[in-house]
Amino acid sequence: MEGYKVYPSFNVEISKNDLLTHGDNIKNLSRILKCFHISSGINVNFLKSRLFGTSILDQEIRRMANVLGCVKSFPFSYLGVSVVANVALKKHWELIIDNF
């Protein structure tokens, strides 16, 4: 029997127009992730998970993060790079540019 490789982390990207824009759908996403856990044995660690959005109200993101039990905070580290709230500002890219 051949197994499958489990990666230490993965990202789920969902756009504003997808299922998270309606109230009960975030609860459905939570249920889907629980079913995924039951069927695969892989559990999402919501205490280490973050939920962010673009072109969506900050209060809506906070509400959805609370439903899932996620953290919503900046800055956070991704692949060793600090990610801040407003990545459009030039000063937030200086460290990356200087390293190249």
PyRosetta script that sets phi, psi and omega in degrees:
from pyrosetta import init, pose_from_sequence

init()
pose = pose_from_sequence("MEGYKVYPSFNVEISKNDLLTHGDNIKNLSRILKCFHISSGINVNFLKSRLFGTSILDQEIRRMANVLGCVKSFPFSYLGVSVVANVALKKHWELIIDNF")
pose.set_psi(1, 133.7)
pose.set_omega(1, -179.1)
pose.set_phi(2, -98.3)
pose.set_psi(2, 136.5)
pose.set_omega(2, -178.9)
pose.set_phi(3, -91.3)
pose.set_psi(3, -166.7)
pose.set_omega(3, 178.3)
pose.set_phi(4, -132.5)
pose.set_psi(4, 151.3)
pose.set_omega(4, -177.9)
pose.set_phi(5, -87.5)
pose.set_psi(5, 130.8)
pose.set_omega(5, 178.1)
pose.set_phi(6, -105.6)
pose.set_psi(6, 122.6)
pose.set_omega(6, 179.7)
pose.set_phi(7, -85.6)
pose.set_psi(7, 149.4)
pose.set_omega(7, -176.0)
pose.set_phi(8, -65.7)
pose.set_psi(8, -25.1)
pose.set_omega(8, 177.2)
pose.set_phi(9, -154.7)
pose.set_psi(9, 159.5)
pose.set_omega(9, 175.6)
pose.set_phi(10, -152.1)
pose.set_psi(10, 158.8)
pose.set_omega(10, -178.7)
pose.set_phi(11, -112.2)
pose.set_psi(11, 140.0)
pose.set_omega(11, 172.8)
pose.set_phi(12, -115.3)
pose.set_psi(12, 117.9)
pose.set_omega(12, 179.9)
pose.set_phi(13, -106.9)
pose.set_psi(13, 125.9)
pose.set_omega(13, -179.4)
pose.set_phi(14, -129.8)
pose.set_psi(14, 127.7)
pose.set_omega(14, -177.1)
pose.set_phi(15, -80.0)
pose.set_psi(15, 167.3)
pose.set_omega(15, -178.9)
pose.set_phi(16, -54.8)
pose.set_psi(16, -35.2)
pose.set_omega(16, -176.2)
pose.set_phi(17, -84.6)
pose.set_psi(17, -1.9)
pose.set_omega(17, 179.7)
pose.set_phi(18, -83.8)
pose.set_psi(18, -162.9)
pose.set_omega(18, -168.9)
pose.set_phi(19, -67.2)
pose.set_psi(19, -9.6)
pose.set_omega(19, -177.0)
pose.set_phi(20, -84.2)
pose.set_psi(20, -2.0)
pose.set_omega(20, -175.2)
pose.set_phi(21, -84.2)
pose.set_psi(21, -8.0)
pose.set_omega(21, -179.7)
pose.set_phi(22, -116.1)
pose.set_psi(22, 141.2)
pose.set_omega(22, -171.8)
pose.set_phi(23, -45.8)
pose.set_psi(23, -57.8)
pose.set_omega(23, -175.0)
pose.set_phi(24, -75.2)
pose.set_psi(24, -16.9)
pose.set_omega(24, -176.6)
pose.set_phi(25, -68.4)
pose.set_psi(25, -28.3)
pose.set_omega(25, 176.0)
pose.set_phi(26, -67.1)
pose.set_psi(26, -34.3)
pose.set_omega(26, 175.4)
pose.set_phi(27, -66.9)
pose.set_psi(27, -36.8)
pose.set_omega(27, 176.9)
pose.set_phi(28, -65.1)
pose.set_psi(28, -38.9)
pose.set_omega(28, 176.5)
pose.set_phi(29, -61.3)
pose.set_psi(29, -41.9)
pose.set_omega(29, 177.4)
pose.set_phi(30, -60.5)
pose.set_psi(30, -42.0)
pose.set_omega(30, 178.3)
pose.set_phi(31, -65.3)
pose.set_psi(31, -39.8)
pose.set_omega(31, 178.4)
pose.set_phi(32, -62.5)
pose.set_psi(32, -42.9)
pose.set_omega(32, 179.1)
pose.set_phi(33, -65.8)
pose.set_psi(33, -34.1)
pose.set_omega(33, 175.7)
pose.set_phi(34, -66.6)
pose.set_psi(34, -41.1)
pose.set_omega(34, 176.1)
pose.set_phi(35, -62.9)
pose.set_psi(35, -40.1)
pose.set_omega(35, 176.3)
pose.set_phi(36, -58.7)
pose.set_psi(36, -43.6)
pose.set_omega(36, 179.1)
pose.set_phi(37, -62.4)
pose.set_psi(37, -45.7)
pose.set_omega(37, -178.6)
pose.set_phi(38, -63.4)
pose.set_psi(38, -40.8)
pose.set_omega(38, -176.1)
pose.set_phi(39, -81.0)
pose.set_psi(39, -28.8)
pose.set_omega(39, -175.2)
pose.set_phi(40, -109.0)
pose.set_psi(40, -21.1)
pose.set_omega(40, -175.1)
pose.set_phi(41, 83.5)
pose.set_psi(41, -1.6)
pose.set_omega(41, 178.8)
pose.set_phi(42, -94.2)
pose.set_psi(42, 126.1)
pose.set_omega(42, -176.8)
pose.set_phi(43, -110.5)
pose.set_psi(43, 139.4)
pose.set_omega(43, 174.9)
pose.set_phi(44, -83.2)
pose.set_psi(44, 124.6)
pose.set_omega(44, 177.2)
pose.set_phi(45, -87.9)
pose.set_psi(45, 94.6)
pose.set_omega(45, -176.2)
pose.set_phi(46, -67.9)
pose.set_psi(46, -23.3)
pose.set_omega(46, 178.0)
pose.set_phi(47, -67.7)
pose.set_psi(47, -22.5)
pose.set_omega(47, 177.2)
pose.set_phi(48, -105.7)
pose.set_psi(48, 0.1)
pose.set_omega(48, -177.0)
pose.set_phi(49, -93.8)
pose.set_psi(49, 149.7)
pose.set_omega(49, 179.0)
pose.set_phi(50, -127.4)
pose.set_psi(50, 146.9)
pose.set_omega(50, 179.4)
pose.set_phi(51, -123.3)
pose.set_psi(51, 121.0)
pose.set_omega(51, 179.3)
pose.set_phi(52, -130.7)
pose.set_psi(52, 157.9)
pose.set_omega(52, 179.0)
pose.set_phi(53, -143.3)
pose.set_psi(53, 160.3)
pose.set_omega(53, 173.3)
pose.set_phi(54, -122.4)
pose.set_psi(54, 146.4)
pose.set_omega(54, -179.5)
pose.set_phi(55, 57.8)
pose.set_psi(55, 36.1)
pose.set_omega(55, 177.4)
pose.set_phi(56, -143.2)
pose.set_psi(56, 145.9)
pose.set_omega(56, -176.9)
pose.set_phi(57, -61.2)
pose.set_psi(57, 139.8)
pose.set_omega(57, -179.4)
pose.set_phi(58, -60.4)
pose.set_psi(58, -37.5)
pose.set_omega(58, 179.6)
pose.set_phi(59, -65.0)
pose.set_psi(59, -32.3)
pose.set_omega(59, 177.7)
pose.set_phi(60, -69.3)
pose.set_psi(60, -41.3)
pose.set_omega(60, 176.6)
pose.set_phi(61, -62.8)
pose.set_psi(61, -44.2)
pose.set_omega(61, 178.8)
pose.set_phi(62, -60.2)
pose.set_psi(62, -42.1)
pose.set_omega(62, 179.9)
pose.set_phi(63, -62.5)
pose.set_psi(63, -45.0)
pose.set_omega(63, -179.6)
pose.set_phi(64, -66.9)
pose.set_psi(64, -38.4)
pose.set_omega(64, 177.9)
pose.set_phi(65, -63.3)
pose.set_psi(65, -38.9)
pose.set_omega(65, 178.0)
pose.set_phi(66, -65.6)
pose.set_psi(66, -40.1)
pose.set_omega(66, 178.9)
pose.set_phi(67, -62.0)
pose.set_psi(67, -42.7)
pose.set_omega(67, -178.7)
pose.set_phi(68, -80.9)
pose.set_psi(68, -19.2)
pose.set_omega(68, -176.0)
pose.set_phi(69, 83.1)
pose.set_psi(69, 23.6)
pose.set_omega(69, 179.7)
pose.set_phi(70, -86.3)
pose.set_psi(70, 167.8)
pose.set_omega(70, 174.6)
pose.set_phi(71, -96.5)
pose.set_psi(71, 141.6)
pose.set_omega(71, 172.3)
pose.set_phi(72, -128.5)
pose.set_psi(72, 98.6)
pose.set_omega(72, -179.1)
pose.set_phi(73, -153.9)
pose.set_psi(73, 145.1)
pose.set_omega(73, 171.8)
pose.set_phi(74, -113.6)
pose.set_psi(74, 154.9)
pose.set_omega(74, -12.3)
pose.set_phi(75, -78.4)
pose.set_psi(75, 163.4)
pose.set_omega(75, 171.7)
pose.set_phi(76, -137.5)
pose.set_psi(76, 162.4)
pose.set_omega(76, -177.0)
pose.set_phi(77, -101.1)
pose.set_psi(77, 133.2)
pose.set_omega(77, 176.1)
pose.set_phi(78, -134.2)
pose.set_psi(78, 118.2)
pose.set_omega(78, -177.0)
pose.set_phi(79, 53.8)
pose.set_psi(79, 37.5)
pose.set_omega(79, 177.0)
pose.set_phi(80, 81.6)
pose.set_psi(80, 1.3)
pose.set_omega(80, -179.2)
pose.set_phi(81, -110.2)
pose.set_psi(81, 133.7)
pose.set_omega(81, 178.6)
pose.set_phi(82, -74.8)
pose.set_psi(82, 125.9)
pose.set_omega(82, 178.5)
pose.set_phi(83, -104.6)
pose.set_psi(83, 126.2)
pose.set_omega(83, -177.7)
pose.set_phi(84, -112.2)
pose.set_psi(84, 171.8)
pose.set_omega(84, -174.6)
pose.set_phi(85, -63.2)
pose.set_psi(85, -43.1)
pose.set_omega(85, -176.4)
pose.set_phi(86, -113.4)
pose.set_psi(86, 85.2)
pose.set_omega(86, -176.7)
pose.set_phi(87, -74.3)
pose.set_psi(87, -5.1)
pose.set_omega(87, -179.9)
pose.set_phi(88, -76.6)
pose.set_psi(88, -16.9)
pose.set_omega(88, -179.5)
pose.set_phi(89, -76.2)
pose.set_psi(89, 135.6)
pose.set_omega(89, -177.1)
pose.set_phi(90, -59.2)
pose.set_psi(90, -37.5)
pose.set_omega(90, -176.0)
pose.set_phi(91, -61.5)
pose.set_psi(91, -25.7)
pose.set_omega(91, -179.8)
pose.set_phi(92, -77.1)
pose.set_psi(92, -13.2)
pose.set_omega(92, -180.0)
pose.set_phi(93, -100.8)
pose.set_psi(93, -7.5)
pose.set_omega(93, -174.4)
pose.set_phi(94, -58.7)
pose.set_psi(94, -42.9)
pose.set_omega(94, -179.9)
pose.set_phi(95, -60.6)
pose.set_psi(95, -43.2)
pose.set_omega(95, 179.9)
pose.set_phi(96, -67.3)
pose.set_psi(96, -45.0)
pose.set_omega(96, -180.0)
pose.set_phi(97, -63.2)
pose.set_psi(97, -41.5)
pose.set_omega(97, -179.8)
pose.set_phi(98, -64.0)
pose.set_psi(98, -31.2)
pose.set_omega(98, -179.6)
pose.set_phi(99, -76.2)
pose.set_psi(99, -15.4)
pose.set_omega(99, 178.0)
pose.set_phi(100, -101.8)
pose.dump_pdb("model.pdb")
